[in-house]
Amino acid sequence: MKTLLAVIIGALAFQTQAAITIDASRVIYLGKDKSASLKINNRSSKNYIVQTWLDTGPETPSSGLPIVATPPLVKLRPEQSAQLRFIYSGTGLPADRESLFWVNIQEVPPAPEENNILQFAIRTRLKLFYRPQGIATSLPKAVENLQWQQSANTLSFTNNSPLHITVINAEAIDNKGKIYPLKNFMLLPYSHHAVNIASMQRLHKMKYINDYGAVVDIPIKKIKTSHLFREIE
């Protein structure tokens, strides 16, 4: 059985490396701007069709959204680049907080020249944050004001800002110095998020992703007020 499987796999050439590269890991659409842009590049030696659309999450319709991607279809020759633009209609989104969309970039490869080539149409998804003009705070400031408290086996985070905060690489530590990685999570504007940890553990460190896609440390200072901890950047 193993030999047969090896023969089958060996007979197929799997092409899974993305031909289309993207110049950013997220799009920040400022409300003062008429549009936001994203550069895509064809790094392969073949022509590719790129399809782009927005949604608000898995299994959600892509039509009827107040932000559209243009061009929805573009042909890229080898080593050619293109600018995708995202345009807000001006209505339909709250003015007091960010709105989150997902940008889908689907590359459509050319027809294979050989019959034993198995091709995959690779789709890349990245976040688009629409930040209304009336929002005065910045993401670093929002992170600075992030609050959390521990009660029994629960670590609760509170985001009192109008921005999304993506927390990654968080760790808890016990009294013996053992480290426990925590799952990454994103705090929506004006929201709470709870993480289950053991009672003998405490928050040790965490990081967040800034507007440029960089991972930034969140220095932690403990301010004890009935087990209330607040992070200060």
Buried (B, 14 or more C-beta within 10 A) or exposed (E): EEEEEEEEEEEEEEBEEBBBEBEBEBBBBEBEBEBBEBEBBBBBEEBBBBBBBBBEEEEEEBEEBBBBBEEEEBEBEEEBEBEBBBBBEEEEBEEEBBBBBBBBBBBBBEEEEEEEEEBEEBEBEBBBBBBBEEBEEBBEEBBBBBBBBBEEEEBEBBBEBBBBBBBBBBBBBBEEEEEEEBEEBBBBBEBEBEBEBEEEBBBBBBBBBBBEEEEBEBEBEEEEEEEBBBBEB
